[in-house]
């Protein structure tokens, strides 16, 4: 009858019978669910609650609507009780002999309305950051990959070569000639002021008050529990002026934490975040000095610009000169220069270096080649070769922890940890030259006597060494170089690897320290 009247109002046909009077309120049924011994009477479809669950809750003494909610979890599912709360309170009212208005409702919290499933199923919004050199990478055929909030070249595609061949070709260029990588994603911070050195002494585990002007030092940062949270390089530009880097993924977090600490400590120094203001590249390889000397008047000899030194000067690009900070550091283990310039000049620097390096076969290299090269040197990557419980003592960084200092963040915890037996130790693992069997993946477990005794953190085939190498956390009694460990593959089979010292490549670091 209602339908015929609606159709007639729209101009279709004649109404049947008398029109229904409009309802003044929505109908409501006081007892929508009744006890039924022969079936399951569901009240909350999110939490699979039945009528009997409410009876049991009241019998146990949870006869207040707020207590009933928490005991039974009624209304705690994705719908937040939008289809079950009213039914629940009416059932409680009947079981306790009250009116629904006497029982009341639970406290509503955001979200007040259910979140549509389409939103939950949709793609999340993840902002992406790109360095000033993004267009150069695209022109060179970069295959992009996410690195935290950044997009970085994974490798550079070469016609007729697969991914692995491209990565190994890039690594070969760095080891035997010269390569160029964009490291502008690194956190780049400055601390300036009379107490700048004191600030770094408190923040990092090493000593920086005695760092000479014009030199750099590796830096490890821990939290209050002694867990490694970041690493980088600290350069001293003046007595009261330091420039330092952080990991790509930790740049924003570390800057925020350092700002918090300085607010609390009230030291006489200021912190500046230059991460987005500077572009940075790493020119690395035996021919890197030959390439760079054509673009700068700085003395690049080993005596004037030794390993771990920092220099401020100018680099010639496109007929003009731009200011630059150059650091003789090498994550990849070759003679190299990390060059930092204003972001607006990053593209010109890249072009100039690529042009100057043509005669030496310069090749851009991406994140995967860098990871392989650093693995050959046994350098760790924070959050890959460490986790949320790893201390410097477990990854062979004892040398970077100066416990004689009056204070640094995490010092007290590390002192307590050092007195306890170590549970794991990061060590190198190698497979025989010519090994052609199955190889573990990162996170595959080390098994000893049927028990878990460690896990693989990094592994790759090294063209320079012609063998598979890796890093793994091992039980301390298994971490002796020369011993054999069993690693369980994804399919459950076991393979044998030999524990090795690190670095795997150039253990005496002659490639970076040679006299010239």
Secondary structure, DSSP 8 states (H G I E B T S, - for coil): -HHHHHHHHTTSS---SS-----SS----TT-----TTS--EEETTTTEEHHHHHHHHHTT--SHHHHHHHH-TT-STTTTTTTHHHHHHHHHHHHT--HHHH------S-SS---HHHHHS------B--TTHHHHHHTTEEEEEETTEEEEEEE--TT--HHHHHHHHHHHHHHS-EEEE-TTSEEEEEESTTHHHHHHHHBSS--TT--TTBEEEEEEE-TTSBEEEEEEEEEEETTEEEEEE-TTTHHHHHHHHHHHHHHH--S-EEEE-TTTEEEEEEESTTHHHHHTTT--S--STTTS-TTBEEEEEEEETTEEEEEEEE---TTSSSEEEEEEEGGGHHHHHHHHHHHTGGGT-EE--HHHHHHHHHHTT---TTTT--TT-BGGGGT-GGG--TTSS--TTHHHHHHHHTS----EEEEEE--TT--S----TT-EEEETTEEEEEEEEEEEETTTTEEEEEEEE-GGG-STT-EEEEE-TTS-EEEEEEE-S-SS-TT-HHHH---
